[in-house]
Amino acid sequence: MTYIVNDACVKCKYQDCVSVCPVDCFYVGPNMLVINPDECIDCGVCEPECPADAIVSDYKMSDDTRYWLDINTQYSKIWPNIRERGAAPADADQWNPKLNPAVGDKKDKFEP
């Protein structure tokens, strides 16, 4: 098992999760973070830190969201590693599905 980042992170990119990860398995892209599933130790400390609830266990994922496991695997190999929390985008709260449920699915907003 591993944890992954799903579309709730797209355009939010809060990065609270980065500061608690004991193995530095987060990677940063243009508008979201991903977790390298081979580096993740399945400790789960990052999951409650995400204000958008974008971090989930692959054990808990539905078939529909398994797509994000592939995204995390692929892009963690090419995006740079992030070890320190940076600033979230100025409009992150607007894109947070917990704060703004109207945002809905953000697969089409993902930027590789």
C-alpha positions in Angstrom: 0.0 0.0 0.0 1.0 3.6 -0.5 -0.6 7.0 -0.3 -1.2 9.1 -3.4 -2.3 12.6 -4.3 -5.6 12.9 -6.2 -7.3 15.7 -8.2 -8.3 17.6 -5.1 -4.7 18.9 -5.0 -4.9 20.3 -8.6 -4.6 24.1 -8.4 -4.6 24.0 -4.6 -1.0 22.7 -4.0 -1.0 23.7 -0.3 2.1 21.7 0.6 1.3 21.2 4.3 2.0 17.5 3.7 5.6 18.1 2.6 6.8 19.4 6.0 5.6 16.2 7.8 6.8 13.5 5.4 9.6 11.5 7.1 11.0 10.2 3.8 10.7 13.2 1.4 8.6 11.4 -1.1 6.7 14.4 -2.5 7.3 15.8 -6.0 6.1 19.1 -7.3 4.6 19.9 -10.7 3.1 22.9 -12.3 -0.2 22.8 -10.4 -0.1 19.9 -8.0 2.1 17.5 -5.9 2.5 13.8 -6.3 3.9 11.0 -4.1 6.4 8.5 -5.3 4.6 5.2 -4.4 8.0 3.4 -4.2 9.4 5.8 -1.6 6.2 6.2 0.5 6.4 4.1 3.7 2.6 4.2 4.2 2.9 6.0 7.5 -0.1 8.2 6.8 1.2 11.4 8.6 0.6 13.4 5.5 -3.1 12.5 5.0 -4.6 14.6 7.8 -2.3 17.6 6.9 -3.9 18.2 3.5 -6.5 21.0 3.7 -8.1 19.7 0.5 -8.2 16.0 1.5 -6.2 15.2 -1.6 -4.1 12.5 0.0 -5.6 9.0 0.1 -4.4 5.5 0.6 -4.4 3.4 -2.5 -6.2 0.8 -0.4 -9.1 3.1 0.1 -9.3 4.3 -3.6 -12.2 3.5 -5.8 -11.6 2.1 -9.3 -12.3 5.5 -10.7 -9.5 7.2 -8.8 -6.9 4.5 -9.5 -6.0 6.8 -12.4 -4.2 9.0 -9.8 -1.9 6.2 -8.7 -0.6 6.1 -12.3 -0.2 9.9 -12.4 1.7 9.8 -9.1 3.9 6.9 -10.3 4.7 8.6 -13.6 5.3 12.2 -12.6 7.2 11.4 -9.4 9.9 10.1 -11.7 10.2 13.3 -13.7 9.2 16.2 -11.4 11.6 17.7 -8.8 11.5 16.5 -5.3 10.2 18.9 -2.7 11.4 18.8 0.9 10.2 22.0 2.4 6.8 23.6 2.4 6.4 26.5 0.0 3.6 29.0 -0.5 0.3 27.8 -1.9 -1.1 29.6 -4.9 -3.0 32.8 -4.0 -6.3 31.3 -5.3 -5.8 27.9 -3.6 -8.9 28.2 -1.4 -11.0 28.9 -4.4 -9.9 25.5 -5.9 -10.2 23.6 -2.7 -13.2 21.1 -3.1 -13.7 21.1 0.7 -14.3 24.8 0.8 -15.9 25.1 -2.7 -17.7 21.9 -3.6 -18.8 23.5 -6.9 -15.2 22.9 -8.1 -16.0 19.2 -8.7 -13.6 16.9 -10.5 -10.4 18.6 -11.6 -8.9 16.0 -13.9 -9.2 18.4 -16.8 -7.2 21.0 -14.9 -4.2 18.8 -14.3 -1.0 20.1 -16.0 1.8 17.6 -16.6 
